[in-house]
Amino acid sequence: MLKNIYLNNFRNYVNCKVDFDYITIIVGPNGIGKSNLIEAIYMLCVSFSYRTLKNQQLVNFNSTYSRIVAEEQKNKLEIFLDNSSKFKSNKIYKINSIKVKRSEFIGSFKAVIFSPESIEIVLGSPDKRRKFLNTILAQTDKDYLNSLFKLRKIIKQRNELLNRINIGLAKIEELDFWDDKLLEVTNTIVSKRKSIVEFIQRSVKKCYAKISQLDNKINIIYQESLIKKDTLARNRQKEIKLAQSLYGPHRDDLLFTLNGKSMINFASRGEARTLVLCLKISEIEYIKHYNFKPVLLLDDIFSELDKKRSRQLIDLFANQQTILTLTSLEDIDLKIIKKYKIINLEKIHNDRTN
C-alpha cells in the first residue's frame, strides 16, 4: 500500500505531495504531469524511468537535482538524482533514510504498470520484450537481478576486448575467459526466464480465451540466441569485425503467436491490446505468487480500451491498490467502482514550473 509521494524538482513538479487511497484517480488535461507522477512511482520499484534513458530529463530544468520520496506500508523510500555534473548523473537510493545499493533498492516496493506504451511489448522491438521479463524478475528474484548486473558488465568487457582484437591490440584466445563467463551467467538468466514464460503462458491462455470469447490458440515461445559454446566459436570473426557480442541473453526474444501466426506481423491492434492486458494480469499473478500485492499503475489507458477490456481491468481494482490517470472522468464508468479518491491535478497548488 503506497501512502503518499513527494516530488521535488522532478520533471514539471517543483514541490508536490500526493496522498493515495486504495483506489486513486488522477485526472487532468494532457501535459499537466499525470504520466510524470506515474513515472515517479514506478521508479521506486525498478530504479529507472520507463519513458527515457536520459536521467537529465527527469530533473526540472530550473534545478540541478530531483528527489522522489514516498511512504509505503513498511518503508520510506527515496531516490535522489544529482545532475550537477556535466559528464554524468548520479542516483542515490535510500530506504528509511539509509543509503543502499541499487540492487537492494530494486523490488523493495512492487508495482505493475499498464500504459499506451505497453503495446510495444507485443508490437515493438525485442528489447521491449526482454525488458518486460527483466522488470518482473528483478522485482522478485535477487539472484536474477545480480545475474543481470553481471551480464551487463560481462558484455561491456567482452565488447571492449572484441574491439581490441579487431584493431590488433589483443589476442583472440583472450575471448575464452569471457566466453566462459558469458555462458555461466546465461545458464542462470535463461533458466529463470524460461520458468516465468511457462507461468505467463498458462495465465495468458486462460485470460485471452475469457476476453476474446473465441477459440484462439495463443502461444509464447522463448527464443534463445546462445545455445552452447560452439555458437560463440563459429561466430568469432563476425563478432570481432563488429566489436559486438551478438549472442547471449541480451539478444534473446519472445515470440507471440496467435493461431500459429506471429502477432508482430499479423495481429490487429485489438488483438495486440488484448494480449497486453493478459500479460499485465499475468504479471500481477506472478508477483502475488511471491506473497506480494503489487500496486497497479494505469496511465491513461481507458481511452484505448473498449468496454469489455475496460471491465476486465476494473475487476482487478478490488484485489490490489490501484492508481490510474484519466484526462476526463467520462473515460471510465465510476458506477462500477465501489470506493475511490479523485485528485484533480489542476487544483493542486504547488510551485510547478511548466
N, C-alpha and C positions, 0 to 999 in steps of 0.2 A: 504494500500500500504506500503510494507516494503521497506525502502530506502537503509539501509545498516545494517551490523552486524560486530561487532568487538569481536574477541575471544582472550582471554589472558589465557594461560596455561590450555586451555580446550582440554582434550584428547591429540591428537598429535599436536595441534596448540599451539605455544608459543605466537606469536603475528601475527595476521592476520585480515585484514579488507577486506570485500567484499561488493561492491555496486551492487544493484539489479535493473533490469528493469522490465517492465510489464511481459515479459516472459524471464526468465533467465535459460540458460542451463549450468549446471556444469559438465564438462567432465574430466575424468581421470581414470587411471587403478585402479583395486581393491587394497585396502589398503592405498590409498593416503589420505583419510579423507573425502570423499564425504558424506557418511552417518553421520559422526560426525557433519558436517555442518548442515545438515537437522535436526539432533537431537537437536542441539543448538537452532535452530529457533523454533522448536516445544515446547521446554521447556519454551519459552517465553509465550506460550499460556496456558499450563497446569501445569507449575512449576516443573514437574518431567520428567525424561527420559522415553521414550517408549521402551528402549533397555535394561536397567538394573535397579535394585532396589538399587544397591550399589553406593552411591554418591562418594565414594572414587575412583571409576573407571573413573569418569568424570574429575578428576584432573590430569594434566600432572605429570608423575612420578618424575620429577625433581623439583616439586613445592609442596607447601602446600595449595595453593588456586587456584581458577579459576574464571574468570569473563566472562559473556556474556553481551554485551551492544549492543543495537540496536535502530535505529530510524525508527519509522513508521510515518504515515501521521500526527498524532496528538501528539504523546508522545515519550519520550525517555525511554526505558525500560532496566532494569539491574537486573541480578541475580549474586550474589557473593556467592561463595561456599568456606567456610573456613574448611580446612581439617587438621588443625594443631593439633587438639586434637586426642589422641589415642583412645578415647572412642566413640566419635560421631562427625558427620559432622554438620555444621551449615550453613543454607542458609539465605541470606539476600535479600529481594526484594525491588526494588526502581522503582518509576515512577516519571520521571522528577527530578531525584536526591533526592527525598523524600522517606524515608523508609516507606513501607506499609506492612500490614498483608498479609499473603499468600492468604487469601480469597478475598482481594481487588485486588491482582495482577492477579489472575486467570481470564481469559476472557477479560482482557484489550486489548489483541491482539488475533485475532481468526484465526485458520488455520485448514485445513483438510489434514491429511497425508495418503498416499497410498504407501505401501512398500511391499516387498515379504512376510513380517511377517503378513500382514493384512489378509492373508488367514486363520490365526488362529481364526479369528472371527467366521468363519463357521466350521472349522475342529478341532479347539483346545478345551481347557477346558472351563468350564462355566465362570471362572474369566475373560477370554478374551472377552466374550460377555457382561458381566457386565461392564467391562472397556470401551467398545465401547459406551454403553449408558451413562455411567458416564461422559466421556470426552466431549460428545456433550452437555449434560445438564449442566455440571459445567461451560462451557463457556458462556451459555446463560441465566442461571437461578440462581441468588444468593441464593434464598430460598432453591433450591435443593442442592446447594453446601454446605450451612450451615447445612442442614439436614444430608448430607453425613458425614460431620465432626462430628456431634452429634452421628451418628450411630457408627462410629469407636470408640468414647470414651465410649459409652454405652456397646458395645461388649467387649471392654477391661476390663471395670469394672465388667461386668457380668461374664466373664470368670474367673476373679480373685476370685469372690465370689463363683462360682461353685467349684473351686479348694479348697477353704477354707472349704466349706461344705463337700467335699469329704474326707478331712483329719480331720474332726471333729472340726474345729475352728470357724464355723458359723452355724446358724440355717437355715433350708430350707425355713422358712417363709420370710426370708430376700430377697428372689428372687421376691416377689410380687412387690416391688418398681421398680426393674429393668425390670420386665416383662411389667409393665405399660409404662415405658419409651420407651422400645423397640417397643411396639405396636403403641405408639403415633408417633414415627419417621417413622415407617413402613408405616403408612397410607399416609404420605406426599410423601415419596420416591416412593412407588408403584403406587400411582395415577399419578404422573408425568411420570414415566416410561411407564405406560400403554398408556398414551396420546401420547408420542413420538413414541411408537411402532405402534400405529394406523397410524400416519403420515408416518412412514417409510414403512409400509406395502403397502399403496396406491402408494407411489413413486416407490417402488421396483417392484411391479406388472407390472406397465407400462414399466419400464426400461428393465426388464427381457424379456418381450414379444418382445420389439423392437430389442434387441441384439440377442436373440436366434432365433427369427422369427419362433417359434414353439408354439403350443397350450399347453404350460406347465402351470400347476397351482402351483404357489408358495405361501407359507403361512408362516407367522411368528407368533408364539404363545409365549406369556409371561407366564413363569412357575413360579408361586408364591409359596414359601415354607411355609410361615406363613400366614394362613388364619384368624385365630382367637385365642383367649386366650386359648381355650381348647387344641390346638396343643401343647402349652408350658406345660400345666398341665399334659397331658398324657405322655409327654416325659421327665419329670424332672429327673427321675432316670438315664436315658440314658445320659443326658447332664451332670449330676453330676459325673457319672462314668468316662466320657471322659474329663470333665472340659472344655467343648467347647459348645458354643452357636450354635446349629445345625439348627436353623430356624430363618429366617429373610431375609431382602433384600440382605445381604452379601452372601446368599446362593441361590438366585434366578437365573434363567437361561432363555435363549431364545431357542426355538425350531424352526429350519428352516426345512420346508418340501417341497419337490418337487413331485407333483402328489401323495401326501399322504404319501410319504416315507421320513424318516429322512435323511437329507442331510449329516449329520456327519457319517452315516453308509453306505449310498448308492450313494452319489454324486460322479461323476467323477471329476477329477482335473479341467477340463474345465468348468463344471457346477458351481463348487465352486468359480472359478475365476470370472465368470460372475456375480454371486451373490455378491461377494465382491465389484466389480466395481459398481454395482447398489446401494449397501449400502453406498458407498462413495459419489455417486451422491446424494442420499437422505440426507446424512449428510450436504452437501453443501446447498441443498434446504432448509433444516430445519434452518440452521444458517441465510440464507438470509431472511427467514420468519421474523426474528427479526431485519431486516433492516441493516444487516452487510454483507459485502462481504468477506468471508474468503480467505486467501491465500492458494492456492493449492500446496502441497508439494508432489512431486513424486520421490521416492527414488529407482532408478534402477529397474523400473517396466516394461519398454517396452520390455526387453529381454524375459519376461514371457508371454507377450500377443500376440495373433495373430492379423492380420491386422484389422479385424472387431472390436475387443475390443480396439485396439490402436486408431483407428479412432474415436470411441465413446469418448475416453478420450481426444483426441486432440480437439474435438469440444468444450470442456469445457474451453479451453485456452482463448477464446475471452471474456469470462464472468467474469473472475477474475484473479488477478495476479497469475502467476504460476512459481514455481521454481522446476526444475527437474534435476536429476542426470543421467548420462549415462557413461558407460565405453567406448563407441565408438559412434561417430555421425552416424554411419551406422545403429544403433538400431532404428532410427526414420527418417521419411520422412520429411525433412526440407522444402520441396517444398510447403507443405500444411500449413505451419506456416507462417503467414504474416510478423511479425517483432519480432526479438528475439536478445538476447545478449548471447554470448558464453564466458564462463570463463573456461580456461584450468588450472586446479589446479597444473599441473606440471610446469607451467610458473609463478606461483605466488611466488614471493620472500619473504619468511618470515622465521623467526628463528624457523622453525618447527623441533621438535625432534622426530625421529621415534621410 
